[in-house]
Amino acid sequence: MKKPYTELKNGDIVLFYTDLGFGREIVMDGTVMSVQNERVRICFLEGYKSRTEDIPHGKVISVYDPEGEDMRIENYSGTGYYVE
């Protein structure tokens, strides 16, 4: 099952693609701070520091939901829904 990104809300835990300067996009997890027109503001840990970025909604992969489907995305596994 897929959920539209407009259903994301503050506090949701999501997986998303980002480039932290490694020259390729990697999957990270973070917490939704706000949902704007075409972007989702996400707070996540990078090393020992927290970081907040506006991520294009197309780079948000999935949202955690204990009632969701079993999922495995790269080095993450759990239950949730894909975001479209």
C-alpha positions as CSV (number, residue, x, y, z in Angstrom):
1,M,0.0,0.0,0.0
2,K,1.2,3.5,-0.7
3,K,0.3,6.8,1.1
4,P,0.5,10.2,-0.5
5,Y,3.2,12.5,1.0
6,T,0.4,15.0,2.0
7,E,-0.7,12.5,4.7
8,L,2.7,12.8,6.5
9,K,2.4,14.7,9.8
10,N,4.7,16.1,12.4
11,G,6.5,13.4,14.4
12,D,6.2,10.7,11.7
13,I,9.4,8.6,11.3
14,V,10.4,8.3,7.7
15,L,13.1,6.9,5.4
16,F,14.5,9.2,2.7
17,Y,17.3,9.6,0.2
18,T,19.9,12.3,0.8
19,D,23.5,13.1,-0.3
20,L,25.7,13.9,2.7
21,G,28.7,14.6,0.5
22,F,29.6,11.0,-0.4
23,G,28.9,11.6,-4.1
24,R,25.9,9.3,-4.0
25,E,22.5,9.3,-2.3
26,I,22.1,7.1,0.8
27,V,19.0,6.1,2.8
28,M,18.6,7.8,6.2
29,D,15.9,7.9,8.8
30,G,14.5,10.9,10.4
31,T,11.5,12.7,12.0
32,V,9.1,14.9,10.1
33,M,9.1,18.4,11.4
34,S,6.7,19.9,8.8
35,V,5.2,19.2,5.4
36,Q,5.3,22.1,2.9
37,N,4.1,22.4,-0.8
38,E,6.8,20.3,-2.5
39,R,9.2,19.6,0.5
40,V,9.2,17.8,3.8
41,R,11.3,19.2,6.6
42,I,13.1,16.3,8.3
43,C,15.3,16.2,11.4
44,F,17.9,13.4,11.5
45,L,21.2,12.5,13.1
46,E,24.5,12.9,11.1
47,G,27.2,11.4,13.3
48,Y,26.8,13.0,16.7
49,K,24.9,16.1,15.5
50,S,21.3,16.6,14.6
51,R,20.5,18.2,11.3
52,T,17.4,19.5,9.7
53,E,16.8,19.7,5.9
54,D,14.0,20.3,3.5
55,I,13.8,17.2,1.4
56,P,11.8,17.1,-1.9
57,H,8.8,14.9,-1.3
58,G,9.9,12.6,-4.1
59,K,12.9,11.5,-2.1
60,V,10.8,10.3,0.9
61,I,10.7,6.5,0.6
62,S,8.5,5.3,3.4
63,V,6.8,6.1,6.7
64,Y,6.9,3.9,9.8
65,D,3.6,2.5,11.0
66,P,3.3,-0.4,13.4
67,E,0.1,-1.6,11.5
68,G,1.9,-1.4,8.1
69,E,3.4,-3.9,5.8
70,D,6.7,-5.7,6.5
71,M,9.4,-3.8,4.7
72,R,13.2,-4.0,4.0
73,I,15.0,-1.0,2.5
74,E,18.8,-1.3,2.3
75,N,19.9,-1.6,5.9
76,Y,16.5,-0.8,7.4
77,S,13.7,-3.1,8.2
78,G,10.3,-2.7,9.9
79,T,6.7,-2.0,9.2
80,G,5.2,0.9,7.3
81,Y,4.0,2.2,4.0
82,Y,5.7,3.5,0.9
83,V,5.2,7.2,0.2
84,E,4.2,8.5,-3.2
